[in-house]
Amino acid sequence: MLEGTQVLVVDDEADAREALVGLLERYGAEVRSAGSVAEAMAALRTALPHVLVSDIGMPARTATS
């Protein structure tokens, strides 16, 4: 169903992130994940996904990130 779809999953809760990654991969998506805003920004600098799935309650990014 999701073959060829590139997804970036961003969540600071490891269990939730891993569950979502597993579900998306089961349906054929190519999934990368990040556990923080800084990791997500770094991932976006290397490649843009087709879809970004993010926890909306992530801690704010600091000025040094």
Residue frames as a rotation matrix with the C-alpha (Angstrom) as fourth column:
MET 1
0.548 0.836 0.000 0.00
0.836 -0.548 0.000 0.00
0.000 0.000 -1.000 0.00
LEU 2
0.893 -0.240 -0.381 2.75
-0.106 -0.934 0.340 2.49
-0.438 -0.263 -0.860 0.89
GLU 3
0.326 -0.815 0.479 5.54
0.831 0.489 0.267 1.07
-0.452 0.311 0.836 -1.27
GLY 4
-0.172 -0.540 0.824 7.92
0.861 -0.489 -0.141 3.83
0.479 0.685 0.549 -2.36
THR 5
0.694 0.446 0.566 6.55
0.106 -0.840 0.532 6.32
0.712 -0.309 -0.630 0.18
GLN 6
-0.409 -0.882 -0.233 9.31
0.536 -0.026 -0.844 7.91
0.738 -0.471 0.483 2.26
VAL 7
0.694 0.706 0.140 8.22
0.200 -0.376 0.905 8.84
0.692 -0.600 -0.402 5.77
LEU 8
-0.615 -0.773 0.154 9.97
0.040 -0.226 -0.973 10.64
0.787 -0.593 0.170 8.62
VAL 9
0.526 0.733 -0.432 8.52
0.465 0.178 0.867 9.82
0.712 -0.657 -0.247 12.06
VAL 10
-0.533 -0.669 0.518 9.38
-0.063 -0.579 -0.813 12.30
0.844 -0.466 0.267 14.83
ASP 11
0.697 0.714 0.064 8.50
-0.135 0.043 0.990 11.49
0.704 -0.699 0.126 18.43
ASP 12
-0.191 -0.803 0.565 10.42
-0.789 -0.217 -0.575 11.86
0.584 -0.555 -0.592 21.68
GLU 13
0.281 0.339 0.898 8.64
-0.785 0.619 0.012 8.80
-0.552 -0.708 0.440 23.14
ALA 14
-0.664 -0.708 -0.240 10.68
-0.715 0.507 0.481 5.81
-0.219 0.492 -0.843 21.96
ASP 15
-0.652 0.455 0.606 7.85
0.260 0.886 -0.385 3.25
-0.712 -0.094 -0.696 22.33
ALA 16
0.440 0.856 -0.270 5.39
0.056 -0.327 -0.943 5.34
-0.896 0.400 -0.192 20.30
ARG 17
0.156 -0.484 -0.861 8.04
-0.894 -0.439 0.085 6.08
-0.419 0.757 -0.501 17.65
GLU 18
-0.832 -0.537 0.138 9.01
-0.454 0.803 0.387 2.42
-0.319 0.259 -0.912 17.29
ALA 19
-0.301 0.809 0.504 5.37
0.369 0.587 -0.721 1.29
-0.879 -0.031 -0.475 17.10
LEU 20
0.603 0.539 -0.588 4.59
-0.259 -0.565 -0.784 3.79
-0.755 0.625 -0.200 14.34
VAL 21
-0.218 -0.770 -0.599 7.76
-0.932 -0.019 0.363 2.91
-0.291 0.637 -0.714 12.42
GLY 22
-0.836 -0.109 0.537 6.87
-0.082 0.994 0.075 -0.79
-0.542 0.019 -0.840 12.60
LEU 23
0.117 0.975 0.190 3.32
0.322 0.143 -0.936 -0.19
-0.939 0.171 -0.297 11.41
LEU 24
0.560 0.066 -0.826 4.39
-0.605 -0.648 -0.462 1.99
-0.566 0.758 -0.323 8.48
GLU 25
-0.520 -0.811 -0.266 7.12
-0.810 0.370 0.455 -0.46
-0.271 0.452 -0.850 7.44
ARG 26
-0.552 0.384 0.740 4.61
0.165 0.920 -0.354 -3.32
-0.817 -0.073 -0.571 7.55
TYR 27
0.575 0.816 0.067 2.62
0.301 -0.135 -0.944 -1.47
-0.761 0.563 -0.323 4.89
GLY 28
0.454 -0.463 0.761 5.72
0.889 0.283 -0.359 -0.96
-0.049 0.840 0.540 2.75
ALA 29
0.973 -0.110 0.201 6.82
-0.086 -0.989 -0.123 2.58
0.212 0.103 -0.972 3.61
GLU 30
0.034 -0.995 -0.099 10.49
0.686 0.095 -0.722 3.52
0.727 -0.044 0.685 3.74
VAL 31
0.883 0.463 0.070 10.74
0.221 -0.545 0.809 4.99
0.413 -0.699 -0.584 7.24
ARG 32
-0.435 -0.899 0.044 13.35
0.383 -0.229 -0.895 7.08
0.815 -0.372 0.444 9.01
SER 33
0.643 0.684 -0.345 12.82
0.601 -0.170 0.781 8.24
0.476 -0.709 -0.520 12.57
ALA 34
-0.428 -0.703 0.568 14.01
0.076 -0.654 -0.752 10.96
0.901 -0.278 0.333 14.91
GLY 35
0.006 0.380 -0.925 13.68
0.923 0.354 0.151 11.28
0.385 -0.855 -0.349 18.67
SER 36
-0.088 -0.051 -0.995 14.13
0.619 -0.785 -0.015 15.04
-0.780 -0.617 0.101 18.92
VAL 37
0.878 0.386 -0.285 13.63
0.082 -0.705 -0.704 18.23
-0.473 0.595 -0.650 17.00
ALA 38
0.172 -0.904 -0.390 17.40
-0.754 -0.376 0.538 18.45
-0.633 0.202 -0.747 16.41
GLU 39
-0.571 -0.346 0.744 17.47
0.086 0.877 0.473 14.92
-0.816 0.334 -0.471 14.95
ALA 40
0.359 0.799 0.483 14.48
0.678 0.133 -0.723 15.71
-0.641 0.587 -0.494 12.74
MET 41
0.789 -0.114 -0.604 16.09
-0.354 -0.888 -0.295 18.89
-0.502 0.446 -0.741 11.41
ALA 42
-0.304 -0.953 0.001 19.29
-0.629 0.201 0.751 16.96
-0.716 0.228 -0.660 10.62
ALA 43
-0.379 0.236 0.895 17.29
0.487 0.873 -0.024 14.26
-0.787 0.427 -0.445 8.82
LEU 44
0.695 0.718 0.036 15.44
0.446 -0.392 -0.805 16.90
-0.563 0.576 -0.593 6.77
ARG 45
0.400 -0.634 -0.662 18.74
-0.660 -0.700 0.273 18.45
-0.636 0.327 -0.698 5.71
THR 46
-0.627 -0.698 0.346 19.84
-0.298 0.625 0.722 15.13
-0.720 0.350 -0.600 4.16
ALA 47
-0.917 0.389 0.090 16.60
0.257 0.401 0.879 14.18
0.306 0.829 -0.468 2.37
LEU 48
-0.600 0.786 0.149 13.01
-0.790 -0.551 -0.269 15.38
-0.129 -0.279 0.952 2.21
PRO 49
-0.823 0.376 0.426 10.40
0.292 0.923 -0.249 12.68
-0.487 -0.080 -0.869 2.91
HIS 50
-0.637 0.719 0.277 7.06
0.275 -0.124 0.953 12.47
0.720 0.683 -0.118 1.14
VAL 51
0.534 0.844 0.043 5.33
0.111 -0.121 0.986 12.48
0.838 -0.522 -0.158 4.55
LEU 52
-0.725 -0.649 0.231 6.32
-0.148 -0.181 -0.972 13.79
0.673 -0.739 0.036 7.99
VAL 53
0.454 0.812 -0.367 4.50
0.257 0.275 0.926 12.34
0.853 -0.515 -0.084 11.01
SER 54
-0.605 -0.754 0.256 5.29
0.067 -0.368 -0.927 14.23
0.794 -0.544 0.273 14.21
ASP 55
-0.082 0.432 -0.898 4.30
0.995 0.092 -0.046 14.37
0.062 -0.897 -0.437 17.83
ILE 56
0.261 0.225 0.939 2.84
0.372 -0.921 0.117 17.85
0.891 0.319 -0.324 18.30
GLY 57
0.984 0.133 0.122 3.94
-0.065 -0.371 0.926 18.02
0.168 -0.919 -0.357 21.94
MET 58
0.352 -0.928 -0.120 7.68
0.796 0.364 -0.483 17.95
0.492 0.074 0.868 21.30
PRO 59
0.328 -0.336 -0.883 9.91
0.656 -0.591 0.469 20.12
-0.680 -0.733 0.026 23.51
ALA 60
0.971 0.056 -0.233 10.86
-0.092 -0.812 -0.576 23.44
-0.221 0.581 -0.783 21.92
ARG 61
0.481 -0.839 0.254 14.04
0.755 0.249 -0.607 23.73
0.446 0.483 0.753 19.93
THR 62
0.492 -0.387 -0.780 16.78
0.542 -0.565 0.622 25.69
-0.682 -0.729 -0.068 21.71
ALA 63
0.854 -0.202 -0.479 18.76
-0.416 -0.820 -0.394 28.55
-0.313 0.536 -0.784 20.18
THR 64
-0.134 -0.990 0.040 21.85
-0.794 0.131 0.593 26.32
-0.593 0.048 -0.804 20.06
SER 65
0.026 0.196 0.980 20.15
0.241 0.950 -0.196 23.51
-0.970 0.241 -0.023 18.11
